[in-house]
Amino acid sequence: MTVSYMDYTSENDTYFADLNKNRLFTRNRQNYINRLGRDVLNTLGNVSLLDIYLSDRRVVEPHYHQNAAELVYCISGAARVSFINPFNNEVSNIIIRPGQVANIPQGWWHWEEATTDQTHLLAIFDSPYPEYIFGSDILTKTPVEVLAHTYCLNADQLRKTLSPLNNETIIIGPTDECEQNQVKQQYANQQSVKQTYSRSDNSSTYYGGYYPQGQNHF
C-alpha cells in the first residue's frame, strides 16, 4: 500500500536500505534482529519487517503487536510459531521450514522458537512502525505484590524467581548467562551421578559383622 501524500519527486526520497546496518537487538553473534521501517526507508507504505536470526531453541519471547498483524516467513532452518487465539483461547503451534509462512493476526499473543541452528526468519508487518509489548516487561513492570495477590502466589518466592530478569526486556531468550548456568548445572548433575556410581562400585558390602567369602576388604 502506497502513501498518498508521499512526494516521489523529492531529492530526499530513498529506495534502498541495508538491514545489516539497522540492528534492533543483539543477543550474541548467532541471535540477533535487524529491522526496516519507514524511518529507515522513507518511501515505504504501510509495511515493515524484522530480519531474525536464531540458533537452536532460542526464542523470540512471548509478545504482541497492538497495531499490526505479522506474517512470519522461513528463509532457512526451521521454527515453531506459536500463538493464542483470543476467540477460543486455544494455543496453536505451527512448524515452518524454508518457503513456508505462519500468519499472526493483530494483537494476538505469540512467540517463535528455532528448532535448529542457523534459523533465519523474516517477519513482515502491515504497519510502518509495529508496536510491541513483551512478556518480560509485563512480568517486571507489574508489581510483584499484584501478581502474588491475584494468583495466590508467594510474593518472596515470586520475587526471587523473577529476579534474573533484572528489569531487562529479553526479546531473544534465554539469555547467554542462563544458558551457561544450565550447562554448568547439567555438568554438576552428571558429575554427581558418576560419583554415586563410583562409590557404589568401589565399596565393600558388610553383612552383620562379616564380609562375603573371598571378598578383599583391606
N, C-alpha and C positions, 0 to 999 in steps of 0.2 A: 504493500500500500504506500503510495507516494504522499508527500506532504504538499498540500495545495499552495501553501504560502512560501514555499522554497523558491528562491531566486537562483535558477540554474545558469544564469549568465554572470554571476559574481565571480570575481577572481579568487575569492576565499573558499570556493567550493572544493571539497576533497572527494576523491573517488577511490582512494587506496589507503589501506591501513595494514600495519604489520602487528598481528596479535602477539607475536613473541615479545614485543616491546610494551605490551599493555597487560601487565600481571595484576590479577585481582588478589591472589593468595598463593603462598608457598608453604607447604609443609616440609618438603625436602626435595631432592633432585628428581625423584620419581613421582611425586604427588604435588600437583600444583594446578592452578586455574588461570587461564588468560581470558580477557573479556573484550567485547566490542559493543559500544553503544553510540548513540548519536553525538555524544561529546567527543568521541574519537574519530568518527566518520560522519561529517555533518550532513551528507546527502541521504542518510538512511531514512527510511519511512518508519512505520511503527513496527520495528523489528530490532532484535539484538541477539547476541549469542555469548555463550561461555564455552571455552575450549578446555576440556577437562582431561587430566592425565592422572591415572591411578595405578597403584600396584595391588597385588592380590590381597583381598579382604579389607582394603581401605574403603572408607565410606564417606560420601558427601552427606553430612549429618542431616537428620530429620529437620525439615523446614517447610515453609510455604511462601508462595508469592501472591500477595493480596491483589495485585493489579495485572497479573499476566498468566496465561497458560504456558506450558512448557512441553516441547517436543524433543525427546532425547534420541539422538542418532548414534549408533555404534560404528566407529571407524575401524577400530582394531581391538583385539582382546574380547572380553565378554563382561557383562554386568547384569546385576539383578536390580530392576527398577521397581520400587515398592511404594504403594500409596494406600491411604484410607479413603474410601468412598463415603462422603458425608451423608449421602442419601440412604444408604443401607448399613453404614458403619462396618463394612467388610474390608478386609485387607487383601490387596492383590499384589502378587509377586510375578513380575514379567522378566524373563531372561531374554536379553538381546545380544546378538552377535553381529559381526560386520555386515552392514547393509540393512539392518533391522532397526525399527524405531519403537518407542513407547510414548504414549501421549498422556500428559497430566493436566487436567482441566484447572482453570484459575482457582486459586485459593485452597487446593487440596493439599493436605499434609503428606509429604513424600520424602524418600531418600533413595540414594543409589549406592550399590556396593559392587566393587570389582570382584569378579570370580576368577581372575587370572592376572598375572603380571602384564605390564605394558598395555593396559586398557586405555583406550582413547575414545572419549565421548564428546559429542557436540550437542549442547543444549540450546535450543532456539526458542525465543520468546516473541510473543506478539505485542511487545511494548519496547520502546527505545530505552527505557530505564526500569527494568524489573525491580520490584521491591522485595525484600527478604525479611522473614522473621525466623530465626534459627532456634532449634531446641535448646542449645546450650545457653542462649540468652534468656529463654523462658525459665530455665532451671535456676540460673544465677541471679536474675533480676527479680524473680518472685520471692518475697521474704520467706525464709525457711519456716518461720512460725505459721505462716498461712498454709503452706504445703502440709506441714505436720498436723495442724489442726483439721484441715479439710479432709485429709486422707487417713487420719488416725495413725500417724507415724511418730516415732520417737525423734524429737527435734535434734537432740545431740547426735544421735546416730546418723540422721539425715545430713546434718551439717558436716560431719566427718566424711560421709560418702561423697558429698558434692565438692569438698574442698580441693581435690585435684583439678577441678575445672578452673579454679583461680580467677573467676570472672572473665575468662577468655572465651571469645567466640571461636569454636573449634573449627567449623567449616569442613575440614577433612580430618576424620578421626580413624583410629585412635591417634593420640599424639605419639611422637617418637619416644618420649620418656616412658609412656605407658607400655609401648612395645618392648622396650629394653627391660622394664621391670618384669613383664610377663615372661620374657626369655630367661631372666635370672631366676624367677620363681620356678619355672619348669626344670631348669638345671638343678636347682636345690632339691626339688622333689625327686628327681632321678637319682641324685647322689644319696639321698636318704633311703631310697628303696634299695640301692646297691649295698649300702652299709648294713641294712637289715638282713639282706640275704647272706652277706659275708659273715656276719656274726652267727647266723643260723648254721651255715655250712661248717664253720671252724670250731664251734663249741662242742664240748663233750656232754653227753646226756648222763645225768646222775640219777640212779634209781634207788632211793631209800637206803643209802649207805654203801652201795657198791656200784661199780661200773660194769657194763656188759663185758663178758669174757672176750679177751683178745683186743679190747679197745685200749689204745695208748692214751694215758691221761696225765703223763708227766712230760 
